[in-house]
Structures are given as structure tokens and as C-alpha cells.
Amino acid sequence: HGVKNFHPTQKPIEVMKWCLSYLPKDANTILDPFMGSGTTGVACMDLGRKFIGIERDLKYFDIACERIEQAQRQIRMFA
């Protein structure tokens, strides 16, 4: 259905948004110590939360950074 997977265990962004919706509203900064391709970071950008991600594989770190930067550009474009 047109969604590109960047990581073997990548989750849909909507699933991560759903998970984040269960956190308290004052949980403004989210830490993902296993960032993978950055899906949680993208969800955080969409929800207006700050994000800290850790990834040991440089390939996936670079993919995550690009995806999160794209999400930030989208938000600024429509803000």
C-alpha cells in the first residue's frame, strides 16, 4: 500500500502515535533507545513532542535522521 519499510521491524507511524497517546500530556520529550529507522521520532514530530533517539547502526541512524528532518520540514511547511 505504498509504504516503504526502511527497517526489518519498522512500525507504522499511526501505531506509534497511538502508543504515544497513552503517555501523560506533560511527557514532552520522548526517548527511544532503539531508534531504528526513526518511526517514533516522526510520530513525535507529528504530535509536537520533542524526541531523543539512540541507534548504534549508522545506516539506520542516517535513515532516521532523514525521516525526522522530512517530518520537521512538513510541519514547518503547513504551520
Solvent accessible surface area in square Angstrom, and as a share of the most:
residue,aa,sasa,rsa
1,H,212,0.94
2,G,86,0.82
3,V,96,0.55
4,K,138,0.59
5,N,107,0.55
6,F,66,0.28
7,H,41,0.18
8,P,114,0.72
9,T,86,0.50
10,Q,34,0.15
11,K,98,0.42
12,P,83,0.52
13,I,52,0.27
14,E,115,0.52
15,V,66,0.38
16,M,35,0.16
17,K,46,0.19
18,W,152,0.53
19,C,53,0.32
20,L,8,0.04
21,S,63,0.41
22,Y,156,0.60
23,L,69,0.34
24,P,85,0.54
25,K,171,0.73
26,D,116,0.60
27,A,29,0.22
28,N,89,0.46
29,T,67,0.39
30,I,18,0.09
31,L,103,0.51
32,D,24,0.12
33,P,61,0.38
34,F,170,0.71
35,M,13,0.06
36,G,7,0.07
37,S,4,0.02
38,G,0,0.00
39,T,10,0.06
40,T,14,0.08
41,G,0,0.00
42,V,11,0.06
43,A,0,0.00
44,C,0,0.00
45,M,28,0.12
46,D,66,0.34
47,L,77,0.38
48,G,72,0.69
49,R,29,0.11
50,K,139,0.59
51,F,35,0.15
52,I,94,0.48
53,G,22,0.21
54,I,93,0.47
55,E,38,0.17
56,R,238,0.87
57,D,58,0.30
58,L,125,0.62
59,K,128,0.54
60,Y,34,0.13
61,F,74,0.31
62,D,79,0.41
63,I,39,0.20
64,A,0,0.00
65,C,44,0.26
66,E,76,0.34
67,R,27,0.10
68,I,22,0.11
69,E,79,0.36
70,Q,88,0.39
71,A,9,0.07
72,Q,66,0.29
73,R,114,0.42
74,Q,92,0.41
75,I,69,0.35
76,R,158,0.58
77,M,125,0.56
78,F,153,0.64
79,A,116,0.90
